[in-house]
Amino acid sequence: MTDGRVVKRISKHQVWLVPLFIFLAAFAIRLGYLNQIKSLPTFNYPIMDEKYHVDLAQKINSDEGPDKQPFYRAPLYPYFLAALHKVTSGSLYWARFIQILLSSFLPLLVFLFGLKLFDHRIAYWSSAVAVFYPTFLYYDATLLITSLMVLLTALLTWQLYRCHSRGLIHFIIAGVLLGVAGLARPNILLLGPVLLVWVWLIIKPLIGWKKALVRYLLIGIASLAVILPVTVRNYAVSGDFVLIAWQGGFNFFLGNNRQSTGWSATAPGIDQTWEGGYRQAIAVAEQNTGRPLKRSEVSGFWYGQAWEEIKKSPASFLALQIKKARLFLNGYEIPNNQDIYLARQFAPILRPLMFNKMLYFPFGLLAPLALIGLALSLAHWRRYLPIYLVLFSYIVSLLLFFVCARYRQPLIPVLILFAVYAMIRLFEFLKRKEGKNVAVFMAVLALLVVESNHDMLGLDPKRTEAENHLLLGNAFLEQPDLGKAEREFREAVAADPTFAQAYNNLGLLAANRHELIRAAGYFQKALELDPMTIETYFNLATTYLDRGDTGSAIGILERARQIHPLNDFVHLKLGMTYYEAGRIDDARRSVEQSLRLNPQSDLARQIYRQILEAAADTTSS
């Protein structure tokens, strides 16, 4: 579809003007969005994964450095954020500013893709969509890997097309980009073996199989050269061979156990907090194997657990993968850290660009159009093969774990191109009065729109509203603005009176005011509604201790131990409480169990020494 005369005219008269305009437009709207969300309570007080990244970036910049363990998560973004912290003196605003500056190049890349693979119409329209696409605005300003991963994936795909010029350096650059992207999100590395198809079908006919094989090996060597320093670092600090990060096995289990939703990173019996889940992933693996494990062995244990479940019920596994594929195409922006739709309350720019009433806009329309565009493009499959392979490998790697909005972001740039291509083809059908093609197009589009715009998650709107109030309240707690925090927690209870976490947090505020009876009442209510949340047991036990009721504190912690026998902190907290009650032997046994579950705990070792000293004093007296 490329019109050579048009491309020539663009290159001669608009070589700087058009790209500059696209970049400035993208940056302007992103800057406007950034300044609007400054009022979002989590802007300067991040939570969940954003908080994890900020905390790790600060630790990287400290004299202590990161923990002497293999990386749990891929390390690129925390180190990137650590560099931004140094440049910006720790300002989260300016860190986000630099991110949106970098991300503003993405619509320009989309424009170049449009010119190279389609024509000027698709280039212009696709870049315009990319400038205003709401989830780009949203994630470009978050302290997450998402925006960087989108840019890296687009650059990698672009570089694969540059490899068609045969120069060795282009293959090396492609390998470097693949390695860097792997350090951001390791699942992208599945593209490596898949690229053999591209090498065989596209590169080999150009230069012969021997030269093609050499160039493929160059991609692999360059990728490994980028990744190797992380692998060496992991081994140097722990003696454990972990290529990039060790969370893969645990995430594979979360995404594929028989009770998996396909989108939520939770599993029955596993603490839903980040730290609690991390500790339990290790503790459960070590308890089941009966020995301390290296982090790679912990990951291997969880891979094994998942495969055992898959072998027991392959039909359930297949059904789950189909569900994940449908979730990927569903227009609803599935939350992972926080509800993306909440940002509309603080950023008016987003309101006309993204909504979830009747139509899940924009992805609920983008995905159906992109699928049609991909189908129409198959007549020229050789031209689009690198994009097909990136799409295929990334989607497969995503379905192996779990699906949510931010994980599909790296594919949206190419989906935009094919969606616009589909619309252009529809207009061509209409212009040429090809009624049959128009009818087929509209019928397929209608079916796909229905598929992409129905509720697959079954989320309770009241619970979603309550969770959003909780999120805001937690951010106010961090500031700390206790008055606003309490208002949000009460709004959460009003939205959903069965929401246990809101009562727990109201209890924290009451305890902070030394209203211990009221605090205990809130915690008890939270446990009635949700007896699985470990944090509430700790809070209620602490409240009892503050009231001088050691017996009740022991009782509630013993109940927590029954429910969470593999949580090391339950045993430690119970041991400390036994110690306060003078039950030295019980305290020793509890802390010993805590250390068996988490041998690296400095606090547990310190408490254990105190207990042994107390036991020795008791014996000598």
N, C-alpha and C positions, 0 to 999 in steps of 0.2 A: 504493500500500500504506500510505500515511501515515494513521494514526489520529489525527484532529484532537483528540479528547478526551484521548488519551494525551499528546500533545504539550503540550496546555494544562495537564494535571496536572503534567507535568514542569516546565514553565516557572513554574508557580505555587509549587510546593513544593520544587523541587530546582534552582532556577535557578543557585544558587551551589554547592550541595553536590555534585552529580554532576560538573560540570566540574572543580571543585577536587579531588575524589577522583581523577579520571582523570589530571589533571596530576601530583598528588603520587605516585600509583602509578608513573607513567612515570618521574618523576624519581628515585624511590627505587630502582627496579631498575637504572636507568642509573648512578646513583651507586655502587650495589653492584658493578656490572660494572667501572666505572672504577677503583675501589679494588682489585679483584682483579687487573686487568692491570697494576698498577704494577710487578709482578715481571717483566713481559715485558721482555726486554733492549732492545727497540726503543722502549720507552716514553719514555725520556729521551734516547735516541740514535737518532733517526729515520733511516730509509734510503729510498732511491729517491724517489718523489714526495713523501713526507712531508718528507724532507730538502731537496728542491728548494724546497718551500713555506717551510720554516723559514729556509733560507739567503736566499731572496728577501725574506722579511719582514724579516730583519735588515738586509739591504742597503737596503730601502726606508726603514728607520728611521735609517740611517747618514747622515752628511753627504754622502757620495758619491752616494747614491740608486741606483735601478736603472740598468742599462746603457742607454746612449743609442741604443737600437735599438727598433723596434716590438716589442710584446709577442709572444713566441713562443707563450705560452699565455694563455688568458683571465685577466685580472688580478684579478677580484673577490676570490677567496679569499686570495691573497697579501697584498692590502691589508687585508682583514678580519683576517687573522692578525697582520699588523703592528700593527693597532690593539689586538688582544688582548695582544700582547707589551708594548705601552706600559702598558696597564692592569694587567697582571699582573707587570710587571718581568721579562719573559722566561720566566716559569714555564710549562713545557709542561703541568704538571698543571692549573693554574688556567685555562689556555687551553682545555683539554679540558673542564674543569668548566663553563665558560661555554657551550661548544658543547652539552653535554648538557642544560643548563638551557633553552636555546632549543629544542632538539629535543624536549623533553618536551611542547611545545605541539602536536606533530604528532598524537598520539592524540586530543587534544581536537578538532582539525580533522576528523579521521576521524569522531568522534562527531557533529559538526555536519552533516557530509555525510550521515551515516546518517539523521538526523532530517529533513533537508530533502528528500532524494531517495527515502528508503525508509520505514522506520518505527522505532519505539523498539527493537524486538528487534534489528534489524540495526545500529542505532546502538550499542547496548550491546556486542554481541558483536564488532563490528568494532573498536571502540575497545579492547576487551580484547586482541584479537589484536595490535593496533598497539602496545600497551603492552609486550608480551612478545616481539614479533617479533625474532628473534635478529640478523638483519643490520642492523636499526635500531640495536640495542645496539652492535654492532661498529663500524659506520661513524660513529655519533654521537660516538664517542671517538677517531676517527682524525683526523689533521691533513690532511684531504683535503676537497675541495669537496663531497663526496657528501651529507653531512647537510644542508648549507645548500641544496643544489640540490633535495633532496627537499622541504624546507620551502617553498622558493620556488615549486616546481611546484604544490604543494597550495594555497598562497595564491593563485596565479594562477588556478587552476581555480575556486576558491571565488569569486574576484572576478568571473569571467565570469558566474556565476549572479547575483551582486549587480547586474550590468548590466541584468538584466531589469526592474529598477525604473525604468529609463529616465533616471535622472539623469546628466548629463554627467560629473560628477566620478567616477562609478564606471568609466566608460570610460577616463578619464585615469589612474586608479589602475591599471586593468588594463594599460594601456600601460607605465606605470612599472615594474610588476612584470615584464612581459615583457622590458623593456630590462635590468633588473637581472639577471634569470635569464640573459639573453644574455651578460652580462658574466661570468657564472659558467660557462656552457657554451653556446657560440654555436649549437649545433645546435637548441636550443629555438626559435630564431627562425623555423624552418620553420613554426611554428604561425601566424605572422603572416598569410601568404597563405591558409592553410587556414581561418582564421577568417571569410573571406568567405562560406563555406558557412553558418556560424552566423548571420552578419548577414543574409543573404538569406532563410534559412528561418525564423529565430526573431525577429530584431529588426525586420526590414522589416514583417511583418504587424502588429506592435504600433504602429509610429510612422510608417510610410511609408518609401519608398526613399530620399528626399532626406535626411531626418533620420538614417536608418540609415547612409547613406554618410558623413555628417558625423561620426557617432560612430565609425565604423570608421577614418576618417582621424585622429581624435583618438587612437585607440590607437596608430597608426603614428607620429604626431608625438611623442607622449609617450615611446614606445620610443626613437626616434631622439634625443630630447633627453637621455635617460640615457646613450646610447652615444656621442654626439658628443664629449664631453670626452676620451674614450679615443682616438677617431679623431684629434682635433686634437693630442693629446699625441704620438701615433705619428708624425704628419706633422712636428710641430715638432722632434722630436729627430733625424729621419732624412730628411725630405723625401720620405717614402714613404707613399702612401695605403694604410693597412691599417685596416680598419674596427674590428676588435677584436684579433685575433691572427693570425699567419701560418702556424700549423702545419697548417691544414686540408688543403692540397694534399699534404703529406707523409703525413699520416694517411690520406688518401683512397687514396694509393698503397699504403700498408702494408695497408690493409683490402681492397684489390681487385686486387692483382697476381695473376698466374696461379698463384703458389705460396703465396698467402695461406691461412692456416688458418681465417680468419673470426673468430678470437678473440685471436690473439697479435700484439702490435704490433712485429713483426720482419719482416725481408725478407732474402733471401739476399744476402750481400756487404755488408750494412749492419751497422756496429758495434752490438751489442746494448746497450751502456752508454748512459745518457742523453746524456752529453756527447759521446761518440763519434758517436752517431747524429745529434745536432744538427749537429756539424761536417760530417759526411759528407753530410747533406741539402743543405747549402750547396755543399760542394766538388764533388759529383757534378753538381749543376745548372750550376755555373759552368764546369766542365770540358767539359760537353757543349755549352754555348752559346758557349764560347770568350771570355767576357768576365765582368767582375764584375757581379753581379746585386743589385738591391734585394731585400729580404725578400719583398715581394709577388710579385716575379718568380720567386723560388725556389719559392714556393707554386704559382704558375702552371705552372712547369715540371713539378712532380710531378703536378698535376692532368692535365696533358697526357700525361705518361707513362702514367698509369693509363688514361686514355681510349683511348690507342693500343692498349693491351693488351685493353681491353674490345671495341674495334672488330674486333680480330683474332679474338677468340673470344667472341662474345656468348653462346653456349650455356654456356661455362664461367662467365661472369659470372652468368648466371641461376641456374645450379646453386649457385654460391657464395652468392647472396642467399637461396636456399631453405635452404641449410645454416645461414646466420646466423639466419634466422627460427626454425629448429628449436633452435639453440643458445640463443636468447632464451627459449624455452619449456622448455629443459632444466633440471631441478632442481638440477644440480650448480652450486655457487657458483664459477664460473670465475675463477681468480686473474688479477690484473693486476699488482699490486705484491708481494703476499705471499699465501700460502695462508691463507684465512680460517679453515679448520678447525684451524690451528695454535693459534689463540687459545683453543680449548677446553682445551688443556693448562694454561693459566694462569688460566682463568676458569670455575670449576665451574658458574656460572649458565648458561653456554651449552650444557653437555653434554646436558641433556634437551631443549633447545629446537632443536638443530641437529645432524644427523648425516648421513652419506653411505653407510651400509650398507643394502643391500636397497632402501630408499627414500631418495631425496635430499630429506630433510625440512628445512625446510617447503616450499620452493618447488616441489618435485616433486609436492606435493598442491595447493598454492595455485593454480598456473597452470592445471591441468585444471579445478578448480572455478570459477575466474574466467572461463575461456572459456565454460563452460556458463552461468554467470550472465549474461555478456554476451549470449549467444544468447537466453536467456529474457527479457532486458530489451528486446529489439528491438520488442516490442509497444508499448512506450512510448518510442520512439526520440527523440521531441521533448524529453522530459524529460532524457534522458541525452546529448543531442547534444554539448554542450561537452566532456564526458568522452570521448566517442568520438573527437572531433577531437584532443584532447590526446594520447590513446593512439595514434591513427593517425600524427599528425605526428611524435611523438617516436620511435616504433618505426621509421618510415621513415628518419628522420635517423640513427638508431643503426645500421640495417642498411647505410647508405651507408659506414660506417667499419668498426668491428669490435665484437664483442659480448663483454662480460664482466660479472661480477656487479655491480660497483659502478655500471656505466652503466645498468642496468635499475632501480636503486633508486628513482628518482623516480616510477615508475609503480606501485610496490607498494602505496601507500595505496589507490588506486582498485581495484586488483586484489583487495585484502582485502575491500572493500565488496561486489564482485560475487561473490567466493567465498562469503562469508557469505550473500548473497542466494540463491545456488544451494542452499546447505544448508537454508535456511528453506523454499524451494520444495519441496525433496525431502521435508522433514517434513510439509509440507502435502499433498503427493501421498499419503504414507503414511497420514496422518490421514483423508483422504477415500477411502482404499482405491482409488486410481487405479492399478491394477496395470500398465496399459500404459505410463503415464507413468513409473512407477518403473523398469520394465524398460528403457525407452529411456534414461533418465537413467543408470542403473547401467552399461549397455553402453557408452555414450559415455564415461562417466567411466573405465571400465576401459581403453578404447583410449587415452585421453589420458594416463592414469597410466603406461601402458607407454611411450608416446612420451616422456614427461618424465623417465623414470627409467632410461634405459639410457645406457651410457657412449659418448658421442660424441667425447670428446677423446682417448681411448686413452692416457691418462697412465700411465706406469710408476710404481707405488706406491713402488718402491725409489728412483727418481729424485726423486719428490716428497719423500720422507723426507730424502734427501740435501740437497735444496735448502732444506728447512726448517732443517736443522742448519747449513748455510752461512749462511743469513740470521741465525740466532742468533749464530753465530761472528763475523760481520761487525759485529754490534752490540756484542759484547764487545770487538772490536778498537777500536771508537770510544771505549770507556770510559776508558782501555784496561785490560782484564783479559785478559792474554795467555794465562794458564793455561786459563781457561774457553774462550777462543777456540780454542786448540789442541785442547781436548777435543771441541768441536763439529765442528771440521774433520775430526778423526779419526773421529768418529761418522758424518760424511758419507761418508768413504771406505769405512767398514765397511758402510754401507747400500748404496752403489753404487760399486764399485771402478773404474768407468769414468767417474766424474764429474770432469772435468778441473779445474773451478774450485776444488774442494777441495784438489787437489794444488798449484795455484797459490798458494793462501792458506797452506798449510803451508810452502811455499817462502818466502813473505814472513816468516813467523815465524822460520824458520831463518836467513834473512838478517839479521833483527833481532838474533839472537844471534851474528852473525858466523860462523855455520856455513856458509860459502860453498859448499863442495863439496856438502853435503847440500841446500842451497837450489837449486843448479844442477840437481841430480838431480830434485828435485820439479818444477821448471819444465820440464825436458826431458820428464818424464812427462806433464805437462799438455799440452804441445804435441803429443806423440804421440797423445793422445786427442782433442785439439781443436786443429788447426793454424790455426784462423780467429780465435782470440781475441787481439786485438792487445796487450792488457795484459800477457799472459804473455811476449811477445817483449821488451817493454820491461824487465820484471823480470829476465829471463835476461840481457839485454844489460848491465843495471846490475850484476848479480852478476859477470859476466865483468870488467867495468871495475874493480870493487872488488878483484878478484883480480889486477889488472894485466894482464889478457889482452885488450888492445884489439883484436887481430885477430879473436878469436872474437866479440867484441861487434859489430864491424863486419859479420861474416858473418851473424849472426843478424838484425841490423837490415836488411841487404840482402835477406834472405829475407822479412822482414816487408814491405818495400817492394814486392816482387813480388806479394805476396798482397793488400796494401792500398795500391795506388798513389795513391789519392785521399785518404788520411789525412794531413793536414798535419803532425801531430805525429810521424809516422814519419819524414818527411823532415827535420824539425827535429832530432829525436834523432840521426838518422844524421849530419846535418851537424855537430852538436856532437861526435860521436864521431870523425868524420873530422878535425875541428879538433884534438882531443886527440892524434890520431896524426900530426899535422903535414901532413895532406893538405889543404892550404888550398883548392886549386881545387875539389876534390870537395866540400869543406865549403860553399864559396860556392854551388855549383850546387844542392846539396841544400836549403840554407836559402832560396835564391831560389824553388825549387819550393814549399816550405812557405808562403812569402809569397804566391805566386800562388794557392794553395788557400785561404789564410786571411789576407787583407791586414790584418785588424784585430789580429793577434797582436802585442802589445807585446814579448813575450819574443823572438819571431822577429826583430823589427826590431832589438832590442838585440844579439842574437847576430850578426846580419848586420853591424852596425857594427863589432863586435869582429873579425870575419873580414876585413872590408875593411881595417881598420887593420893587422892582421897581414900581409895581402897587400902592403900598401904598404911596411911595414917590410922584408919579404922582398925586394921589388923594389929598394928604396933601398940595401940592404946588398949 
